[in-house]
């Protein structure tokens, strides 16, 4: 990913950079989230759809409730 692309995602509010000593740093959480968004973008989803997929909590119907019992 180029610096221009990363800057574009920052302008759109996908990631938030922190400036320290003239350099921009991103949290590992933001980078992991961006990585997931890029996967969905490569599958043809729009940025908004990809963000929704990443930010949406897991469906309660898919989570097992009685583990090991």
HUSUL-V445165 format. One record per backbone hydrogen bond with DSSP energy under -1.0 kcal/mol. CO is the residue of the C=O (numbers start at 1). NH is the residue of the N-H. E is the energy in kcal/mol with one decimal. If there is no record, write none. Layout:
co = {CO/CO}
nh = {NH/NH}
e = {E/E}
This chain:
co = {2/3/4/5/6/7/8/9/10/18/20/23/25/27/28/29/30/31/32/33/34/35/36/37/38/40/41/46/47/48/49/50/51/52/59/66}
nh = {6/7/8/9/10/11/12/14/13/25/23/20/18/31/32/33/34/35/36/37/38/39/40/41/42/45/44/50/51/52/53/54/55/56/62/69}
e = {-2.2/-2.4/-2.1/-2.2/-2.0/-2.3/-1.7/-2.5/-1.0/-2.8/-1.8/-2.9/-2.9/-2.1/-2.5/-2.4/-2.6/-2.2/-1.8/-2.2/-2.6/-1.6/-1.9/-2.5/-2.1/-2.0/-1.6/-2.6/-2.6/-2.2/-2.2/-2.2/-2.9/-1.7/-1.6/-1.1}
